[in-house]
Amino acid sequence: MKKIETIYISWHFTTHGIAYLKHILSAFYVNIISSENLNAHDISQEEMSLVFENPRKGFVFDKIYYLTANQNTFDKLSSRRFAYKNEILNDKEIQKSQTFEIWQKIMESNFENLDEEINFVRKNYQAKFELWKNQIWRNVHHYTIEDQLIWWKKYSNTHANYKNSDFFEELKTKVVDLRNQIEIAEKLKPIIDKLKTKHPNAQFIINASLGSNETQVVWQVFSELNILPTHSQLIRSYDNKISSPNERFKLFDIEQIPSKIISQIQNSLKLYSKPPETAERKLAELKMQHYSKSGFAILILGERGIGKSQLAEKVRNSKKNITANCASFADDTMAESELFGYKKGAFTGANSNKDGLFKEAENGILFLDEIHHLSLRVQAKLMKATGTDENNFMSIRRLGDNQEIKLKTTLIFASNKKISELRKLLLPDFYDRISQQVIEIPPLRQTPNELENEFIATWQHMKFEQFYPYKTYISTDKNLIEWIKTLELLGNYRDLQKISIFYKNFLDFSRETKKLLSEKTPFDFAKSEYEKYIAQNSDESQFESIFSDKQTAEQIEDELKKQLASWAIKRFKGAPNAAKHFQKLGGKTTSETLYRWEKK
């Protein structure tokens, strides 16, 4: 069996130099850290400097790739390498060693490069040359990259254990500005592509913390976009200044960092602008956090515009996320070809093979919205495909192909229909299959205490905050939020977006335009536009959600009373207030009656 290569990649680090690379390799060599456990703390640079002195058996990488650029490029990041005389002469280990006089002479002579220093010491201090040579690492970060590489190849003790003369390769990039992420990415990608081709099955360990802050960002973006080799792990190394505050060479830590940190951060953020306060919203979010790890299908239910796709996106982490709206499939053939793919010649126009959405989402997530639009025929094919074997593999078959493709993917379905409606629209077996785990997102009108937070989030999401800060222009307008709380908001977040647009439009209007309007405040204008133009459910569609040919008239009457009571209690902020309102109009309804209706 062919040995799998292990490869280490790092940028040059101007403040620590190439000796830092040697210390990290030493930590791997003595198994303080390994590819199976990429975490270690309080590693001594003093101890690591001696690891390669005596050859022994330990872990070595098959290849080290060291990324550099022109010296001027790194000098723009830090001028530290030029200010080194005091540092080396104040080094306690140097002061108490037999080489202190040598270092004094070197500091006084202002040699131009390492070779000149080497020749000087070899000629004048032959007896102490080896001792002095073994101390160069303490000062090597003050030399040019070229000199550091000379030290690494000719004078460091690394080669005592790295027997392969070809183990180290400098990759000199053409990056001019290490503060420019775009330039770094453009110059680095071709290099990474070549390494992927050269080492197709290798395991890569990439130190993402060296170079510059901007190179660190690029490593994370490359990892997020799957540009890095398939088997890549990211680490960071840094000085632990707390553990060794008075030491010149600090103890250092090595830690593995997430390969998909951007997705991880996104996944950890709450769906809502602030943590939800109501139990229903908290439950929806907590269910998604739990269900997304199970591997079973998830069904998200909620009205239009309530954020079903946003909730599904919370599952994004290290996985691909493929999304499709089932309402966009013109017919069954299109639905099947999009979902399962097709083989060349399967139908007129199938001029080449095509992978379907299932294949594209392999080892990731397939989110199918508005699932109720699929025909019974397509549901039947989906039901067969979503059945899994003992190893949790699904089996799909492209149109026109007799061969089955086995794959794994997490399936998330969504619909704005109620459970009672879905049961009528979906095949019973298919419904059972996709409803293994159900999450219901409550409509906004059911959580009135959340509405101000949600409107603020919408205002910010629409990029209006930068022009009209909420605290300055809206928070003092008490009428707006109170009015929004009285609305049904059948479009949920879409309705909040429209109200935001109406409100901002008034703020943007010229004086001349405002004079011609009958509404004189942004609230009055937003309210007027919303009531005139925002489509609400028609009477017929409202009744369809209540009436059923399987209910008695008495059952329908009870449902109507329940909805009336629920609306009145919310509209007037309590049953007593609602009862007073109705009684002022001549009615006899009491608060007790409303409570009784609500509990039917």
Secondary structure, 3 states (H helix, E strand, C coil): CCCCCEEEEEECCCCCCHHHHHHHHHHHHCCCCCCCCCCEEEECHHHHCCHHHCCCCCCCCCEEEEEECCHHHHHCCCCHHHCCHHHHHCCHHHHCCCCHHHHHHHHHHCCCCHHHHHHHHHHHCHHHHHHHHCCHHHCHHHCCHHHHHHHHHHCCHHHHCCCCCCCEEEEECCCCCCCCHHHHHHHHHHHHHHHHHHCCCCEEEEECCCCCHHHHHHHHHHHHCCCCCCCEEEEEEEECCCCCCCCCCCCEEEEEECCCHHHHHHHHCCCCCCCCCCHHHHHHHHHHHHHCCCCCCEEEECCCCCCHHHHHHCCCCCCCEEEEEHHHCCCHHHHHHHHHEECCCCCCCCCCCEECHHHHCCCCEEEEECHHHCCHHHHHHHHHHCCECCCCCEEEECECCCCEEEECCEEEEEECCCHHHHHHHCCHHHHHHHCCCEEECCCHHHCHHHHHHHHHHHHHHCCCCCCCCHHHHCCCCHHHHHHHCCCCCCCCHHHHHHHHHHHHHHHHCCHHHHHHCCCCCHHHHHHHHHHHHCCCCCHHHHHHCCCCCCCCHHHHHHHHHHHHHHHHHHHCCCHHHHHHHHHHCCCCCCHHHHHHHHCC
